[in-house]
Amino acid sequence: MRSVKHSIGLSLIALALLLGILCVANFAQAMDYFLSENEILYRDEAIIFTLSTVLSLISVFFGSLALALGIIEDSINKLHQKLLDKL
């Protein structure tokens, strides 16, 4: 049975993957604007690219943390159950 932390962790990692796809798309579009020397559009796209990158990294961090805590919690629960069964 999966714990809530597993579900939250996997959801955040999925969100990070979607944000990562957005980062790549925005980076490609920003480079296109940069090469056309349209500085106003480039700045806007660079801001979006930076924000999506930061959000993606934050999401990966917290998703991995939640997933790790869920795995640790499950391990502790299994160990606790084994100790209770021995008593």
Backbone torsions as a table, in degrees:
resi	resn	phi	psi	omega
1	MET	NA	131.0	-179.4
2	ARG	-83.4	142.4	177.5
3	SER	-85.6	170.4	179.0
4	VAL	-63.2	-35.8	-179.7
5	LYS	-65.0	-36.2	175.4
6	HIS	-61.0	-47.2	-177.8
7	SER	-63.4	-43.8	178.7
8	ILE	-63.5	-43.6	180.0
9	GLY	-61.0	-45.9	179.4
10	LEU	-66.7	-36.6	177.8
11	SER	-64.5	-42.7	179.8
12	LEU	-67.6	-35.9	177.5
13	ILE	-67.9	-38.5	176.1
14	ALA	-63.4	-40.9	176.7
15	LEU	-61.5	-40.5	179.1
16	ALA	-63.7	-37.9	177.6
17	LEU	-64.4	-42.0	177.4
18	LEU	-63.8	-41.4	177.4
19	LEU	-65.7	-34.5	176.8
20	GLY	-62.9	-40.6	176.4
21	ILE	-63.2	-41.1	177.1
22	LEU	-62.9	-38.9	177.9
23	CYS	-59.6	-47.4	-178.1
24	VAL	-63.6	-43.1	179.2
25	ALA	-63.6	-44.0	179.5
26	ASN	-67.4	-35.1	178.8
27	PHE	-65.0	-43.8	179.1
28	ALA	-62.9	-42.0	180.0
29	GLN	-68.5	-39.0	179.0
30	ALA	-64.3	-39.4	178.1
31	MET	-66.0	-36.3	177.3
32	ASP	-63.3	-43.8	177.9
33	TYR	-66.1	-38.4	-179.4
34	PHE	-64.3	-42.5	-179.5
35	LEU	-67.9	-26.6	177.4
36	SER	-86.7	1.3	176.5
37	GLU	60.4	34.9	175.2
38	ASN	-98.4	90.8	-169.5
39	GLU	-66.8	-33.5	-178.5
40	ILE	-65.1	-48.1	178.7
41	LEU	-66.0	-36.2	-179.5
42	TYR	-63.2	-43.2	179.7
43	ARG	-62.0	-42.7	178.9
44	ASP	-62.5	-45.6	179.9
45	GLU	-67.3	-36.1	178.6
46	ALA	-64.8	-38.0	177.5
47	ILE	-64.8	-45.0	179.0
48	ILE	-63.5	-42.3	179.0
49	PHE	-61.3	-45.1	-179.5
50	THR	-64.7	-45.8	179.8
51	LEU	-63.6	-42.3	-179.8
52	SER	-68.3	-33.8	176.1
53	THR	-65.5	-46.0	179.8
54	VAL	-63.5	-44.5	178.6
55	LEU	-63.4	-37.0	178.1
56	SER	-64.9	-44.6	179.2
57	LEU	-64.8	-41.7	177.6
58	ILE	-62.8	-42.5	-179.6
59	SER	-65.0	-41.8	176.9
60	VAL	-62.5	-43.3	-179.1
61	PHE	-61.0	-52.5	-177.4
62	PHE	-70.5	-33.4	175.8
63	GLY	-64.4	-44.2	177.8
64	SER	-65.4	-39.9	178.4
65	LEU	-63.2	-46.0	179.1
66	ALA	-64.1	-39.8	178.8
67	LEU	-65.5	-43.6	178.2
68	ALA	-63.7	-42.5	178.0
69	LEU	-64.0	-36.6	177.0
70	GLY	-64.7	-41.9	178.9
71	ILE	-66.1	-43.6	178.0
72	ILE	-62.7	-43.0	179.6
73	GLU	-61.9	-42.9	177.9
74	ASP	-63.3	-41.2	178.9
75	SER	-63.1	-43.0	179.0
76	ILE	-65.5	-40.7	178.6
77	ASN	-63.6	-41.1	178.0
78	LYS	-64.8	-43.6	178.5
79	LEU	-63.5	-42.4	178.6
80	HIS	-62.8	-41.4	178.9
81	GLN	-65.4	-39.6	177.5
82	LYS	-63.4	-41.0	178.5
83	LEU	-65.7	-39.0	177.7
84	LEU	-66.9	-36.3	178.5
85	ASP	-66.7	-33.5	179.4
86	LYS	-71.6	-26.2	179.8
87	LEU	-82.4	NA	NA
